[in-house]
Amino acid sequence: MQSIAPYVGSEVGRLRQVIVHRPGVELLRLTPETMDDLLFDDLIWVRRAQEEHDEFCAVLAGAGAEVLQLTDLLRESLAVPPARAFVLDHAFDERIHGPAATPVLRATAEAMDDAALTELLIGGLTKRELLELTDVPSSVVLHALGADDLVVAPLPNHLFTRDASCWVYDGVAVNSMRMPARTRESVTYEAIYRWHPRFAGSEFHRWSDGLADGQATVEGGDVLVLGDGAVLVGMSERTTPQGVERLAKRLFATGSADRVVALALPSARIFMHLDTVMTMVDERSFIKYADLGMLPSYTITPRDRSGHDGRDEIELDIADHPPEQMHAALADAMGLDGLRILTAEQDVHSAAREQWDDGCNALAIAPGVVVTYDRTTTSNTYLRDSGFEVLEVPGAELGRGRGGPRCMSCPTLREGVRPSEI
């Protein structure tokens, strides 16, 4: 299906291929009662969100990127028997559905065609909908549910394709997610990258240890590919120090990267991921939220040691940097003599509103060319005044999900900081 293996060489090189997810029935499952558990702050008008997302995709395609829809990739993966079995094994678990209901639920799903199963896996299933497909088994779990209660939880956060998997140079991390509402998203990506014909025939590293790494969680919104072997990772509400160390060790073991800078973000909802407060917009420039300030940072590099069995093992060297050295440590890792930090001047209330609306969540599609929401007017004007080309997409409804253009995109093919690097 493609002649070039997946490779993401930077945050800002020309974007060639990207995975997105068009909003669907899963967002219709949000109610005032369920939205907290599903990690949303507001209800979204789905039809308008779909229109906005279509415009977002049109901008990406117009810039020369091949836009891959997650729903299509999953449906096509389910046509491969091992992928279908893998997904069903992880979607129906007696620890969630109970030992009485699990076999019936699995058998019902197994009988579906690929399109119907894809909609169930992402959109979820209520008890009423289950009753239209089969008789309810003698199950305490199911009998205790109301007719419109969810039997299979939806995955509305699949909208943010950046998080459950992220490509770093010549490989992809299928991430262990921090919040229970998002853990099944990793199943989707594991199936796609292992069995979809587009990826199964390509050479790349796949870093995943099953689908649960305990406290060692990483989410793609915290991972920035700086170029030339450097990676920046935010330790946030969702990404833990344990996860950063495990990711670094995997990157070093395959030679995919040779230095990782970790930033210690405040563990708070407004700093959910690093890319909600700081993103890269050209080879040396970052747009940064004013209230982020300077953070403690850590430079992680590999140290080769020979194990007792004669095999080489990777150990980590870690250098601590106090907050005032944050930018210098990052520049040093990138091989630069300094960074350009872009922070618009505005009062504290305006800055907070702009950050909440994803003003710092810019998606670079080429050096100096970024996609942003139209609602972040101050940031957009500031970027233009700083010499950037800003392509605005509507975000009145999509923005209610608290994720911007970078959150809604998972690059799978992107040039490095040098165009020849791909």
C-alpha positions, 0 to 999 in steps of 0.5 A, a space after each residue: 500500500 505504500 513504498 516508504 516505511 513509516 518514519 517521523 524525523 522531527 516535529 516540524 519537517 514536512 508532514 507526509 502522512 498522518 492518522 486522524 479520527 473523524 468524530 462519530 457515535 462515540 461522542 454521542 455517548 457523552 452525557 452530563 453523567 458520563 462525560 467526567 468518566 470519559 475525560 471530557 469537560 463539555 458536551 460536543 455538537 457532533 455534526 458540527 464537530 464532524 464538519 470542523 474535522 473535515 475542514 481540518 483534514 482538507 487543510 492537511 491534504 491540501 498541504 500534501 499530507 496523506 490523511 489516514 482515517 483511524 476507522 478505516 485502518 481498524 476496519 481493514 485490520 479486522 479483516 485479518 483473522 489474527 488482528 480480529 482475534 487479538 482485538 476481541 480478546 482485549 475488548 471482552 474481559 470477565 474482569 469487566 463484564 463478568 464471567 457470565 456475560 463475557 462469552 455471549 458478548 464476544 460471540 455477538 461481536 464475533 458474528 458482526 462484519 468488520 464495519 459493525 465491529 469497528 463501530 462497536 469497538 469505538 462507539 460502544 454498546 448499550 444494553 438496549 442495543 445488545 438486546 436487539 442482537 441477542 438474548 441477555 444471558 443470566 448475568 448479574 452484571 447485565 441484569 443490574 444495568 439499566 436499558 440505556 447503560 453502557 455494556 461496552 464503553 465508547 472511546 471518544 478520546 480516539 479523536 486525539 490520535 496523538 496519544 495512544 501511539 506516537 512515532 519517534 524516528 524509525 519506530 512507534 511506541 504503542 503507549 500504556 495509557 494513564 486513565 482507564 477510559 483510554 486503555 483500550 485505545 492502545 488495542 486499536 493501534 496495536 492491531 493496526 501496526 501489527 496486522 494492517 497491510 499498510 504497516 505489516 509489510 514495513 520495517 520499523 520498531 514497535 515498542 510495546 510490552 503488551 498493553 499495561 506497564 503499571 505505573 510506567 505510562 507515556 502518552 504521545 501528547 508529551 512526546 516531541 521529536 526534536 530531530 537528529 536523535 533528540 527527543 523531548 518528553 514531558 512528565 505530566 498528569 499522564 506521563 510518569 518518570 517510570 514511563 519516560 525511563 522505559 521509553 528512553 531505554 527502548 529508544 536507546 536499545 534500537 539506536 533510534 535516539 541517543 538523548 532524551 530531555 524530560 521536563 517535570 510539568 506540574 501534575 494538573 489538568 491544565 497541564 495535561 500534556 506537554 503539547 497543551 503548553 509548549 509545541 515546536 513550530 520551526 527548527 529552533 522555535 517553540 510556542 510556550 504558555 506564559 504561565 508554564 514558567 521554567 521547569 526542572 529538566 533531566 537529560 537522559 543518555 545511554 551507557 552501554 554495559 555488558 551483562 553477565 550473559 555477555 549481552 549488551 545492556 543499556 543503562 541510563 546516565 541522567 543529568 539534572 538541570 535546575 529550572 533556570 537551565 531548562 531552555 539551555 538544556 533543551 538547546 544543548 540536546 538539539 545541538 543549538 546555541 539557543 532557542 527562540 521561545 515565543 510567548 504572546 504578551 497578554 494579561 493573566 486571564 487572557 493567557 489562561 483562556 488562550 491556553 485552555 483553547 489550545 493556543 499552544 497546541 500548534 501542528 507544524 506541517 512544514 518548518 514555519 507553517 502551522 495549523 491552529 484553531 481559529 478561536 486562538 486569535 491572540 496566539 495566531 496573530 502573534 505567530 504571524 507577526 513572528 514570521 509564521 504562516 498560520 493555517 486556521 481551522 474551525 474549533 468552536 466544537 472540536 475545541 470543547 474536547 480540550 485538544 487542538 490540531 496537534 492532539 488530533 494528529 498522529 504523524 506516521 511519515 514526516 521529514 526530519 529537520 533536514 529534508 533529506 532525512 526520511 
